[in-house]
Amino acid sequence: HMFDIFKIIDIRTVSWTAIYHCTGTIVALAAFSLIHVPINIPAFAISTDVDTDMNAELISHGYSNFASGIFGGLQNYMCYSNSVLYAKSGGEGRISSLGATFASVFLFVVGPAITSYLPRCMAGTLLLHIGIDLVLEGVYDSLGDYDNWEYAAIWVIALVMTFWGMTAALLAGVIAAMSTYAVQSMTFQNPIRQVMKATTLRSSAWNRCATSRRILRDHHTGRSRILIFQLNGHLFFGNVAQMTDTIKETLTEQKKTDEIPLIVIIDFTLVVGMDSSAAHAVHKLKKIIHRLFLVEVCIFVTGTDRGGFPCEYALTQALNMESGIAPPAPELDDGVDWNDIGGHQQHDQPQPQNHHSNSDANANDDVSTSGFGGRVRRGSISVAPDTASMLATRKLMRHCTGCVCESLDEALIFAEDVLVLRVDDNIENGGSVYGPKGSRQPPEDPISFSLSPDDELDLARWALSDLFVNIDKHHASVAVETMLSIFERKEYRKDEMLWEEDDSSSNALFLVTGTLLAYLKGTTTSEIVYRGNFVGELGLVNGTNRLASLRCLSEKAVVYVIDKAAWERLKRDNVKVAAMFNDIVILYMAHRVQHVSNRYFGAMMPI
């Protein structure tokens, strides 16, 4: 009987020397019995690609241990190898679990009686199969999914366990985990630097139409429905739970109010590195955000100039496998990479080029190209199905050519476009009617060659009136006609210089058609100026020299020029219109001050 062991033990026959030599193993087994759940459950979840609730797992193990202890049984143990074998054999659901349980109970009773009839090679073959499978999973399948420290720790633990046993391996595992923790957590204890709404942020898309601006300012439809999580430092197994819990708690609090975010942006720009545990947690977080918190669009930003997320695991590929975005028409399948959407205005080279991304850092299996110059996917935009944002995204996709979303600016541009199109799908490109951002408008502006003089004047009139914000239509119309009366029309051709850096500021330009390129000499910093924008206005008003060089980027550009003499006459003869022009200058400055690139480190308060 099971309890006879407590009756037949004679304490005088116990070999205390043997117990002394086994003390290390006993202590190690006792310690591992306490921590096997938080170790084996995440490992089993990764092996079977399922989402687990650690709290529920711990509660269930507590109940089973309580019941076993009441009846004099042994402690419950989650055996990883048996669980993997069960899962790979097709076991899933309650029925198969109950069947395995009853089979185990049956074999516990009759097992000793039937073992003599079973060939020994059967058990040996099963153990050999499990051993080979687990070794391959531990040291071969994991190759490339972990950074150098983690992968070296795997080999150290495997070799120590092989030659010195489980006790030494547990000690080696503790030392390896502490070393990895020390290396990966040298900076930034808290993985979430700040959580903020996009209400005070501005993207590079600042020439939207008046309707779009009203939508984005509205409390129920605008930027207040965008929630941004800015991460920093190293993300690893020691702080990834804090990151996910903070995100879920924040979204839970938002869900209790009438300000549920429609779009969530998770920014990894300031993240230095990620281990595999953090990467897997981020992958699962995307599903949770959509399913539990009713978020329609989730955007993951990788950070620029590093080829993807800072991890060995192919996180971009994993996130994009279930992005939720489908092409709007079958004939576009080969032309648009639906996982690389977004737009950008800031460029790294004076000659605007298509952005070509590489892959997640040091990961070679994250290369999924589209039909546009072999672009690969960086970052991820995930859209929940059957939502207004999905319809807006599909409409927006018709104007995209596979731009990557690797900066907070690009993510914010796309988010703003979606918010505008959710409310009014008749607005093209999210309201950037004068110059759609990113790759949605080529540098060659086709309407430059097709407008009649009257049509060109109407376009200029329309664009100018849209810049006079918070002004009634009558006064805005008067201001527009006054401005047009003092403008001088000029044309420029491709690569023609309009001015050089440090030239004296003798005029300001209003770009009616075409595109211009402003850039800093000796650097890779540049910016495209789209139609419907003023350029050089600060120098005209403030008298400073040119702060950047400017040349024509499109085949043809038409600009309306206001020189210093005309500006002085305007200030003297029409103070109200001059004040309205100053308002445009202030508007541009406010956009630049509140641009996301100025808010990364929190050094500047919004104005």
C-alpha positions as CSV (number, residue, x, y, z in Angstrom):
1,H,0.0,0.0,0.0
2,M,1.0,3.6,-0.6
3,F,1.3,4.6,3.1
4,D,3.3,1.5,4.2
5,I,6.5,3.5,3.6
6,F,5.8,5.5,6.7
7,K,5.5,2.3,8.8
8,I,8.5,0.3,7.8
9,I,11.2,3.0,7.9
10,D,13.8,2.4,10.6
11,I,15.7,5.6,11.3
12,R,18.7,3.5,12.6
13,T,19.2,2.0,9.2
14,V,19.4,5.4,7.3
15,S,22.7,6.2,5.7
16,W,23.3,9.8,6.6
17,T,26.4,9.9,4.5
18,A,24.3,9.1,1.4
19,I,21.8,11.8,2.5
20,Y,24.6,14.3,2.9
21,H,25.8,13.6,-0.7
22,C,22.3,14.0,-2.0
23,T,21.5,17.2,-0.1
24,G,22.4,19.4,-3.1
25,T,20.1,17.4,-5.4
26,I,17.3,17.5,-2.8
27,V,17.6,21.2,-2.3
28,A,17.7,21.7,-6.1
29,L,14.6,19.6,-6.6
30,A,12.8,21.4,-3.8
31,A,13.7,24.8,-5.3
32,F,12.7,23.7,-8.8
33,S,9.4,22.4,-7.6
34,L,8.6,25.9,-6.5
35,I,9.6,27.6,-9.7
36,H,8.8,25.0,-12.3
37,V,5.5,26.7,-13.3
38,P,6.9,30.2,-14.2
39,I,9.7,28.4,-16.1
40,N,7.9,25.6,-17.9
41,I,4.7,27.3,-18.7
42,P,6.2,30.1,-20.8
43,A,8.6,27.6,-22.5
44,F,5.6,25.3,-23.3
45,A,3.6,28.3,-24.6
46,I,6.5,29.2,-27.0
47,S,6.8,25.6,-28.2
48,T,3.1,25.2,-28.9
49,D,2.5,28.9,-30.0
50,V,-0.4,29.4,-27.6
51,D,-1.3,32.4,-25.3
52,T,-1.3,31.5,-21.6
53,D,-2.6,33.2,-18.5
54,M,0.1,32.8,-15.9
55,N,-2.3,33.8,-13.1
56,A,-4.7,31.0,-14.1
57,E,-1.9,28.5,-14.3
58,L,-0.7,29.3,-10.8
59,I,-4.2,29.1,-9.4
60,S,-4.8,25.7,-11.0
61,H,-1.5,24.3,-9.7
62,G,-2.4,25.6,-6.3
63,Y,-5.7,23.8,-6.3
64,S,-4.2,20.6,-7.5
65,N,-1.4,20.7,-4.9
66,F,-4.0,21.4,-2.2
67,A,-6.1,18.4,-3.2
68,S,-3.1,16.2,-3.4
69,G,-1.8,17.2,0.0
70,I,-5.2,16.6,1.6
71,F,-5.2,13.0,0.5
72,G,-1.5,12.5,1.3
73,G,-0.2,12.7,-2.3
74,L,2.8,14.3,-3.8
75,Q,3.3,17.7,-5.2
76,N,2.0,18.5,-8.7
77,Y,4.6,19.0,-11.3
78,M,4.2,20.3,-14.9
79,C,6.5,18.1,-16.9
80,Y,7.6,20.0,-20.0
81,S,8.8,17.0,-22.0
82,N,5.6,15.1,-21.5
83,S,3.5,18.1,-22.2
84,V,5.3,18.8,-25.5
85,L,4.9,15.2,-26.5
86,Y,1.2,15.3,-25.7
87,A,0.8,18.6,-27.7
88,K,2.7,17.3,-30.7
89,S,0.7,14.1,-30.7
90,G,-2.4,16.1,-31.3
91,G,-3.7,16.5,-27.8
92,E,-5.9,19.5,-27.3
93,G,-9.1,20.5,-25.5
94,R,-10.7,19.1,-22.4
95,I,-11.8,15.7,-23.8
96,S,-8.2,14.7,-24.8
97,S,-6.9,16.1,-21.5
98,L,-9.4,14.1,-19.4
99,G,-8.7,11.0,-21.5
100,A,-4.9,11.3,-20.7
101,T,-5.8,11.8,-17.1
102,F,-7.9,8.7,-16.8
103,A,-5.3,6.7,-18.8
104,S,-2.6,7.8,-16.3
105,V,-4.8,6.8,-13.3
106,F,-5.5,3.4,-15.0
107,L,-1.8,2.8,-15.7
108,F,-0.9,3.8,-12.1
109,V,-3.1,1.0,-10.9
110,V,-2.3,-1.7,-13.4
111,G,1.0,-0.5,-14.7
112,P,3.3,-2.8,-12.5
113,A,1.3,-5.8,-13.6
114,I,1.6,-5.2,-17.4
115,T,5.1,-3.9,-17.6
116,S,6.5,-7.4,-17.8
117,Y,4.5,-8.0,-21.1
118,L,5.9,-4.8,-22.8
119,P,9.1,-4.9,-24.7
120,R,11.8,-2.8,-23.1
121,C,12.8,-1.3,-26.4
122,M,9.4,0.5,-26.6
123,A,10.1,2.6,-23.5
124,G,13.7,3.2,-24.7
125,T,12.6,4.3,-28.2
126,L,10.1,6.8,-26.6
127,L,12.7,8.2,-24.3
128,L,15.2,8.5,-27.2
129,H,12.7,10.2,-29.4
130,I,11.8,12.8,-26.6
131,G,15.5,13.3,-25.9
132,I,16.5,14.0,-29.5
133,D,13.5,16.2,-30.1
134,L,14.2,18.4,-27.0
135,V,17.9,18.7,-27.7
136,L,17.2,19.8,-31.3
137,E,14.6,22.3,-30.0
138,G,16.9,23.6,-27.4
139,V,20.2,24.1,-29.3
140,Y,19.3,23.9,-33.0
141,D,15.8,25.3,-33.5
142,S,16.6,28.2,-31.2
143,L,19.6,29.3,-33.4
144,G,19.0,32.8,-34.6
145,D,16.0,33.4,-32.2
146,Y,18.1,34.5,-29.3
147,D,20.9,37.0,-28.9
148,N,24.5,35.9,-28.2
149,W,24.2,36.0,-24.4
150,E,21.0,33.9,-24.3
151,Y,22.2,31.3,-26.8
152,A,25.5,30.9,-25.0
153,A,23.5,30.4,-21.7
154,I,21.5,27.6,-23.4
155,W,24.7,25.7,-24.3
156,V,26.3,26.3,-20.9
157,I,23.2,24.8,-19.1
158,A,23.0,21.9,-21.6
159,L,26.7,21.0,-21.2
160,V,26.7,21.4,-17.4
161,M,23.6,19.2,-17.0
162,T,25.2,16.6,-19.2
163,F,28.5,16.3,-17.4
164,W,27.7,17.4,-13.8
165,G,24.0,16.8,-13.3
166,M,20.8,18.7,-12.6
167,T,22.0,20.5,-9.4
168,A,25.0,22.1,-11.2
169,A,22.8,22.9,-14.2
170,L,20.3,24.8,-12.0
171,L,23.2,26.8,-10.5
172,A,24.6,27.5,-13.9
173,G,21.1,28.6,-15.1
174,V,20.8,31.0,-12.2
175,I,24.3,32.5,-12.9
176,A,23.5,32.7,-16.7
177,A,20.1,34.4,-16.0
178,M,21.7,36.9,-13.6
179,S,24.5,37.7,-16.1
180,T,22.0,38.2,-18.9
181,Y,19.9,40.4,-16.7
182,A,22.9,42.5,-15.8
183,V,24.0,43.0,-19.4
184,Q,20.5,43.7,-20.7
185,S,19.4,46.0,-17.9
186,M,22.3,48.4,-17.6
187,T,20.0,51.3,-18.6
188,F,16.3,52.1,-18.0
189,Q,14.7,50.0,-15.4
190,N,11.2,50.9,-16.4
191,P,10.6,49.8,-20.0
192,I,7.8,52.4,-20.6
193,R,9.2,55.9,-20.8
194,Q,5.9,57.7,-21.2
195,V,2.3,57.2,-22.2
196,M,0.6,60.1,-24.0
197,K,-2.2,61.0,-26.2
198,A,-1.4,62.5,-29.6
199,T,-3.4,65.7,-28.8
200,T,-0.3,67.8,-28.4
201,L,1.7,66.1,-31.2
202,R,2.0,67.1,-34.8
203,S,3.2,65.1,-37.7
204,S,4.9,66.3,-40.9
205,A,1.5,66.4,-42.7
206,W,0.7,69.9,-41.7
207,N,-1.0,71.1,-44.9
208,R,-4.2,69.3,-44.5
209,C,-7.5,70.8,-45.7
210,A,-9.8,72.6,-43.3
211,T,-12.2,69.7,-43.0
212,S,-9.4,67.4,-42.0
213,R,-8.1,69.8,-39.4
214,R,-11.5,70.1,-37.9
215,I,-11.8,66.3,-37.7
216,L,-8.4,66.0,-36.0
217,R,-9.2,68.7,-33.5
218,D,-12.5,67.2,-32.5
219,H,-12.5,65.5,-29.1
220,H,-14.4,62.5,-30.3
221,T,-12.9,61.9,-33.8
222,G,-9.4,63.5,-33.7
223,R,-6.0,63.1,-32.2
224,S,-7.3,62.4,-28.7
225,R,-8.3,59.0,-30.0
226,I,-4.6,58.1,-30.6
227,L,-2.7,56.7,-27.6
228,I,1.1,56.4,-27.8
229,F,3.3,54.1,-25.6
230,Q,7.0,55.1,-25.8
231,L,9.4,52.3,-24.8
232,N,13.1,52.6,-23.9
233,G,16.1,50.6,-22.7
234,H,16.4,46.9,-22.9
235,L,13.2,44.7,-23.0
236,F,13.9,41.3,-21.5
237,F,12.2,38.6,-19.4
238,G,12.7,40.6,-16.2
239,N,10.7,43.7,-17.3
240,V,8.5,42.5,-20.2
241,A,5.7,41.6,-17.8
242,Q,5.8,45.1,-16.4
243,M,5.6,46.5,-19.9
244,T,2.6,44.4,-20.9
245,D,0.8,44.9,-17.6
246,T,1.2,48.7,-17.8
247,I,-0.1,48.7,-21.4
248,K,-3.1,46.6,-20.4
249,E,-3.8,48.6,-17.3
250,T,-3.7,51.8,-19.2
251,L,-6.1,50.5,-21.8
252,T,-8.4,49.1,-19.1
253,E,-8.6,52.6,-17.6
254,Q,-9.3,54.2,-21.0
255,K,-12.0,51.6,-21.6
256,K,-13.9,52.7,-18.5
257,T,-14.2,56.2,-20.0
258,D,-15.7,57.6,-23.2
259,E,-12.2,58.1,-24.6
260,I,-11.4,54.6,-25.8
261,P,-8.4,54.9,-28.1
262,L,-9.1,53.9,-31.7
263,I,-5.4,53.8,-32.6
264,V,-2.5,52.6,-30.4
265,I,1.1,53.3,-31.4
266,I,3.8,51.4,-29.6
267,D,7.1,53.1,-30.3
268,F,10.4,51.1,-30.1
269,T,12.6,53.9,-31.3
270,L,14.5,54.3,-27.9
271,V,14.6,50.5,-27.3
272,V,18.2,49.4,-27.3
273,G,17.7,45.6,-27.4
274,M,15.1,42.9,-26.9
275,D,15.4,39.2,-25.9
276,S,13.2,36.5,-27.2
277,S,10.8,36.6,-24.2
278,A,10.1,40.2,-24.9
279,A,9.7,39.7,-28.6
280,H,7.2,36.9,-28.1
281,A,5.3,39.0,-25.5
282,V,5.0,41.8,-28.0
283,H,3.7,39.5,-30.7
284,K,1.0,38.2,-28.3
285,L,0.3,41.7,-27.1
286,K,-1.0,42.7,-30.5
287,K,-3.8,40.2,-30.4
288,I,-4.8,41.2,-26.9
289,I,-5.0,44.9,-27.8
290,H,-7.4,44.2,-30.6
291,R,-9.5,41.5,-28.9
292,L,-9.9,42.8,-25.3
293,F,-9.7,46.6,-25.7
294,L,-11.5,47.2,-29.0
295,V,-8.6,49.1,-30.5
296,E,-9.1,49.3,-34.2
297,V,-5.5,50.0,-35.4
298,C,-2.3,49.0,-33.7
299,I,1.0,50.4,-35.0
300,F,4.4,49.1,-34.0
301,V,7.3,51.6,-34.8
302,T,10.8,50.1,-35.1
303,G,12.9,53.2,-35.1
304,T,14.9,54.5,-38.1
305,D,18.2,53.5,-39.6
306,R,18.6,50.1,-38.0
307,G,16.6,47.7,-40.2
308,G,13.9,46.6,-37.9
309,F,13.3,45.7,-34.3
310,P,16.4,45.4,-32.2
311,C,16.2,41.6,-31.6
312,E,17.2,38.3,-33.1
313,Y,13.7,37.0,-33.3
314,A,11.9,37.9,-36.6
315,L,9.4,40.1,-34.8
316,T,8.4,42.1,-37.9
317,Q,7.5,39.0,-39.7
318,A,5.6,37.6,-36.8
319,L,3.6,40.8,-36.4
320,N,2.8,41.0,-40.1
321,M,1.6,37.4,-40.4
322,E,-1.8,38.5,-39.1
323,S,-1.8,42.2,-39.9
324,G,-5.5,42.3,-40.7
325,I,-5.0,44.4,-43.8
326,A,-6.1,43.0,-47.1
327,P,-5.7,44.5,-50.5
328,P,-8.7,46.5,-51.8
329,A,-8.6,44.8,-55.2
330,P,-7.0,41.6,-56.4
331,E,-5.2,43.3,-59.2
332,L,-3.2,45.3,-56.6
333,D,-1.9,42.2,-54.7
334,D,1.5,42.3,-56.3
335,G,1.9,46.0,-56.2
336,V,1.4,47.0,-52.5
337,D,3.0,45.5,-49.5
338,W,0.0,45.7,-47.1
339,N,2.1,45.4,-44.0
340,D,4.4,48.3,-44.9
341,I,2.0,51.2,-44.9
342,G,2.4,54.7,-43.6
343,G,3.9,57.9,-45.1
344,H,6.8,60.2,-44.5
345,Q,8.0,63.6,-45.3
346,Q,11.4,63.7,-43.7
347,H,14.1,62.2,-45.8
348,D,17.6,61.1,-45.1
349,Q,19.2,62.1,-48.4
350,P,19.1,65.3,-50.4
351,Q,18.1,63.2,-53.4
352,P,14.7,61.7,-52.3
353,Q,14.9,57.9,-52.6
354,N,12.7,55.0,-52.0
355,H,13.3,53.6,-48.5
356,H,14.8,50.2,-48.6
357,S,14.7,48.3,-45.3
358,N,16.8,45.4,-44.3
359,S,15.4,43.1,-41.6
360,D,15.1,42.9,-37.8
361,A,18.5,43.4,-36.4
362,N,20.8,40.4,-37.3
363,A,17.8,38.3,-38.3
364,N,18.0,36.8,-41.7
365,D,14.5,35.4,-42.0
366,D,12.6,38.6,-41.9
367,V,12.9,39.5,-45.6
368,S,9.5,39.6,-47.2
369,T,9.6,41.7,-50.3
370,S,6.9,43.5,-52.2
371,G,6.7,44.4,-55.8
372,F,8.2,47.9,-55.3
373,G,11.9,47.6,-55.7
374,G,12.1,44.6,-53.3
375,R,11.2,46.6,-50.2
376,V,11.0,44.5,-47.1
377,R,8.8,45.0,-44.1
378,R,9.8,47.0,-41.1
379,G,7.4,47.9,-38.4
380,S,3.9,46.7,-38.4
381,I,0.4,48.1,-38.8
382,S,-2.4,45.9,-37.6
383,V,-6.0,46.7,-38.2
384,A,-9.0,45.0,-36.6
385,P,-11.5,43.6,-39.2
386,D,-15.0,44.8,-39.7
387,T,-14.2,48.3,-38.4
388,A,-14.4,51.8,-39.8
389,S,-10.7,51.9,-39.6
390,M,-10.4,48.9,-41.9
391,L,-12.5,50.6,-44.5
392,A,-10.4,53.8,-44.1
393,T,-7.2,51.8,-44.3
394,R,-8.2,50.1,-47.5
395,K,-9.1,53.4,-49.1
396,L,-5.8,54.8,-48.0
397,M,-3.9,51.9,-49.4
398,R,-4.9,52.9,-52.9
399,H,-2.5,55.8,-52.6
400,C,0.4,54.0,-51.0
401,T,3.3,52.3,-52.6
402,G,4.7,50.3,-49.8
403,C,6.4,52.9,-47.5
404,V,7.7,51.5,-44.3
405,C,6.5,52.7,-40.9
406,E,9.7,53.1,-39.0
407,S,9.3,56.4,-37.2
408,L,6.8,58.0,-34.9
409,D,6.2,60.7,-37.5
410,E,5.3,58.2,-40.2
411,A,3.0,56.3,-37.7
412,L,1.3,59.6,-36.7
413,I,0.8,60.6,-40.4
414,F,-0.9,57.3,-41.1
415,A,-3.0,57.4,-37.9
416,E,-4.2,60.9,-38.8
417,D,-5.1,59.8,-42.3
418,V,-7.2,56.9,-40.9
419,L,-9.0,59.2,-38.4
420,V,-9.9,61.6,-41.2
421,L,-11.1,58.9,-43.6
422,R,-13.2,57.2,-40.8
423,V,-15.3,60.3,-40.7
424,D,-15.3,61.5,-44.3
425,D,-14.1,58.9,-46.9
426,N,-14.6,61.5,-49.6
427,I,-11.4,63.2,-48.5
428,E,-8.5,61.9,-50.5
429,N,-5.3,60.9,-48.7
430,G,-6.5,61.9,-45.3
431,G,-6.9,65.5,-46.3
432,S,-3.4,66.2,-47.6
433,V,-5.0,67.5,-50.8
434,Y,-2.2,69.8,-51.8
435,G,0.6,67.3,-51.4
436,P,-0.1,63.8,-50.2
437,K,2.7,62.7,-48.0
438,G,5.3,60.0,-48.5
439,S,5.1,57.9,-51.6
440,R,1.5,58.8,-52.3
441,Q,2.6,61.6,-54.6
442,P,5.7,61.3,-56.9
443,P,8.0,64.3,-57.2
444,E,6.7,64.9,-60.7
445,D,3.4,66.7,-60.2
446,P,1.3,65.9,-63.3
447,I,-1.0,68.9,-62.9
448,S,1.9,71.3,-63.4
449,F,1.5,70.8,-67.1
450,S,-2.2,70.6,-67.4
451,L,-3.6,73.7,-65.6
452,S,-4.8,76.7,-67.5
453,P,-3.9,80.2,-66.0
454,D,-7.4,80.5,-64.5
455,D,-7.3,77.0,-63.0
456,E,-3.9,77.7,-61.6
457,L,-5.2,80.9,-60.0
458,D,-8.2,79.1,-58.6
459,L,-6.0,76.4,-57.1
460,A,-3.8,79.0,-55.5
461,R,-6.9,80.8,-54.2
462,W,-8.3,77.6,-52.7
463,A,-4.9,76.6,-51.1
464,L,-4.4,80.1,-49.6
465,S,-7.9,80.3,-48.1
466,D,-7.3,77.0,-46.4
467,L,-4.2,78.4,-44.6
468,F,-6.2,81.2,-42.9
469,V,-7.4,79.3,-39.9
470,N,-9.9,80.6,-37.3
471,I,-10.9,83.5,-39.7
472,D,-14.4,83.9,-41.1
473,K,-14.9,83.4,-44.8
474,H,-15.3,87.0,-45.7
475,H,-12.1,88.2,-44.1
476,A,-10.2,85.2,-45.4
477,S,-11.5,85.9,-49.0
478,V,-10.3,89.5,-48.7
479,A,-6.9,88.4,-47.4
480,V,-6.5,85.9,-50.2
481,E,-7.3,88.4,-53.0
482,T,-5.0,90.9,-51.4
483,M,-2.2,88.4,-51.3
484,L,-2.8,87.3,-54.9
485,S,-2.6,90.9,-56.0
486,I,0.9,91.4,-54.7
487,F,2.3,88.0,-55.7
488,E,4.7,87.6,-58.7
489,R,4.5,84.4,-60.6
490,K,7.7,82.4,-61.4
491,E,8.5,79.0,-62.9
492,Y,11.4,76.8,-62.1
493,R,12.7,73.6,-63.8
494,K,14.1,70.4,-62.3
495,D,17.4,70.9,-60.3
496,E,17.2,74.7,-60.7
497,M,18.3,76.4,-57.4
498,L,15.9,78.8,-55.8
499,W,18.4,79.9,-53.2
500,E,21.5,78.7,-51.3
501,E,22.0,78.2,-47.6
502,D,23.0,81.5,-45.9
503,D,21.7,83.7,-48.7
504,S,19.9,86.9,-47.7
505,S,16.2,86.4,-47.3
506,S,14.8,88.7,-50.0
507,N,11.4,86.9,-50.5
508,A,9.0,84.2,-49.5
509,L,7.5,81.6,-51.9
510,F,4.0,80.1,-52.1
511,L,4.3,76.8,-54.0
512,V,1.3,76.4,-56.3
513,T,2.3,73.3,-58.3
514,G,5.3,71.0,-58.3
515,T,7.6,70.0,-55.4
516,L,10.8,71.6,-54.0
517,L,13.6,70.1,-51.9
518,A,15.0,72.0,-48.9
519,Y,18.3,70.5,-47.5
520,L,21.3,71.3,-45.4
521,K,24.7,71.2,-47.1
522,G,27.1,68.7,-45.8
523,T,24.4,66.6,-44.1
524,T,21.8,64.0,-45.0
525,T,19.0,66.1,-43.6
526,S,16.4,67.2,-46.1
527,E,12.7,67.8,-46.5
528,I,10.3,67.9,-49.5
529,V,8.1,71.0,-49.8
530,Y,4.7,70.1,-51.3
531,R,2.3,72.4,-53.2
532,G,0.1,74.5,-51.0
533,N,2.9,75.5,-48.7
534,F,4.9,78.7,-48.0
535,V,8.6,78.5,-47.8
536,G,11.1,81.2,-46.7
537,E,8.4,83.0,-44.8
538,L,10.4,83.2,-41.5
539,G,13.3,84.9,-43.3
540,L,11.0,87.4,-44.9
541,V,9.3,88.4,-41.7
542,N,12.3,88.1,-39.3
543,G,15.1,89.1,-41.7
544,T,17.3,86.1,-41.0
545,N,19.5,84.6,-43.7
546,R,18.4,81.4,-45.4
547,L,18.8,78.4,-43.1
548,A,18.7,75.8,-45.8
549,S,19.2,75.4,-49.6
550,L,16.2,75.1,-51.9
551,R,16.0,73.6,-55.3
552,C,13.3,72.4,-57.7
553,L,12.6,68.7,-57.4
554,S,9.8,68.2,-59.9
555,E,10.1,68.7,-63.7
556,K,8.3,72.0,-63.2
557,A,7.3,74.1,-60.3
558,V,5.2,77.3,-60.2
559,V,5.6,79.6,-57.2
560,Y,4.0,82.9,-56.3
561,V,6.7,85.2,-54.8
562,I,6.2,88.0,-52.3
563,D,9.4,90.0,-52.0
564,K,10.6,92.3,-49.2
565,A,9.3,95.5,-50.9
566,A,5.8,94.0,-51.4
567,W,5.9,92.8,-47.7
568,E,6.7,96.3,-46.5
569,R,3.9,97.8,-48.6
570,L,1.5,95.2,-47.2
571,K,2.4,96.0,-43.6
572,R,2.0,99.7,-44.3
573,D,-1.2,99.6,-46.4
574,N,-3.1,96.6,-45.0
575,V,-2.2,95.8,-41.5
576,K,-4.9,93.2,-41.0
577,V,-3.8,91.1,-44.0
578,A,-0.1,91.4,-42.8
579,A,-1.2,90.2,-39.4
580,M,-3.0,87.2,-41.1
581,F,0.3,86.4,-42.9
582,N,2.1,86.6,-39.6
583,D,-0.5,84.1,-38.3
584,I,0.6,81.7,-41.1
585,V,4.2,82.1,-39.9
586,I,3.2,81.3,-36.3
587,L,1.2,78.3,-37.5
588,Y,4.2,76.9,-39.3
589,M,6.4,77.5,-36.3
590,A,3.9,75.9,-33.9
591,H,3.8,72.8,-36.1
592,R,7.5,72.5,-36.1
593,V,7.8,73.1,-32.3
594,Q,5.1,70.5,-31.6
595,H,6.5,68.1,-34.2
596,V,7.0,64.6,-32.8
597,S,10.8,64.8,-33.4
598,N,11.0,67.6,-30.8
599,R,9.1,65.6,-28.1
600,Y,11.1,62.4,-27.9
601,F,13.1,63.3,-24.8
602,G,10.4,65.6,-23.2
603,A,12.7,68.6,-23.4
604,M,10.1,70.9,-24.8
605,M,6.6,71.7,-23.6
606,P,3.8,71.9,-26.1
607,I,2.7,75.4,-27.1
